[in-house]
Each structure stands twice: as C-alpha cells, then as structure tokens.
Amino acid sequence: MTTSMSLGLVLFWAALAAMPGLAGDRDERPATVNVDIRDYCDPATFNAVLGEGACVRDTTFGAITFPGFNAELGTEKSVGAWRFIPEAVKSEEDINFTLQNLGGETHTFTRVKKFGGGFVAPLNAASGNPVPAPECAQVVDGQLVPQPPSANNVFVPAGATVPGPQVDDDDHAKFQCCIHPWMRLTVNASHRHGDRR
Ligand SMILES: [Cu+2]
C-alpha cells in the first residue's frame, strides 16, 4: 500500500468518525464505570487504635500496619495503597459509577468543587489539606462534622459494592474520599460529540 493510499484511508475514516450518527458507537445510555476502592489496612494494629471493626480485611496478600501507614503519610503526605482505581476517567457519555470497596476500611466517594480536606482533622493535617472541602465536612465550634451521606457523598463500607453518583458527559467532576483526602478521581469531559457550551 502506498503512503498516499494509507493517508487517504485514514482521512476517510477520520471524516466518517467525525460525522454524528455515522460512527455507530453513539449510545445515549450512560456508561457504567467501576471504581475499585483500595486500602491495605492491618486489622490488628488499626483496630487497636481506631476501635474494633475499623479495619476488616483478609491479609493473605499483605497489610500495612498503623505505624507503617503513619510513617508513609508523614513522609509522602499520602499512602499509595489507599486509592481509587482508576484515578482519571474520560467521559464521552454520561457515567454511572459503581463503587467497589476492596479494602478493609470505610471510604467515601464524594463529589467536590475543589479537592480539600475531609472530616478527620489529623489526616487533613498530615496530608497537607488543612481546609476541609465543604462537601465533606462542616466546621462546628472548631470541630469537623461529616456531611450526611447523599447521592454525591457515598459512604462505602469495607467489602461493599454500591451504586455511585452520576456524571453528565459535559461535566468536569472531582471526587475524593472525605476520610483520606489524597484518594481522588477526576472526570474529564471529552466533548467528542460537539461543544455543548
Ligand atoms: Cu478513604
């Protein structure tokens, strides 16, 4: 195949894909995006400090102790094993999130305008997020009070799989955990189907 022939084919397919309704993959139903919520808490050492039931998980494949967690948080301002997977999503259509907590602690999946702290003051301080995101916490008499659960503030217990928030394809959305503020996910709208703004 000559170079000009290949180029012609590429241009043909590019033109076809750009025509609304012809690409064949446009589907008005929302896409389901699964988010894995992970942590690596060690039940013995976490529960000794945080109380029975704070961490419930199988440690066959390892665990990070409470002192280990605090050591990493102190040097890195985050703990890598506590995270959302994926951390970035491109939205080409509306999204329905499904949230699966594969860790041992409760996490939240909370839509925020701006990333900030959560409702646990020591974790905010240690992670460099001194100001709580208002969607996560209110400050009452100097104390952080968690915002109640809602469609955009979903609490996911250890081991649970629950439906998450919905995002429109023209939204740029940010989600974080209101307990561990470094756990974040960003949705970027692609505007593949034309500019709606
Ligand atoms: Cu969390």
Boltz pocket constraint, residues with backbone or C-beta under 6 A from the ligand:
constraints:
  - pocket:
      binder: B
      contacts: [[A, 82], [A, 106], [A, 107], [A, 108], [A, 177], [A, 178], [A, 179], [A, 180], [A, 183]]
      max_distance: 6.0
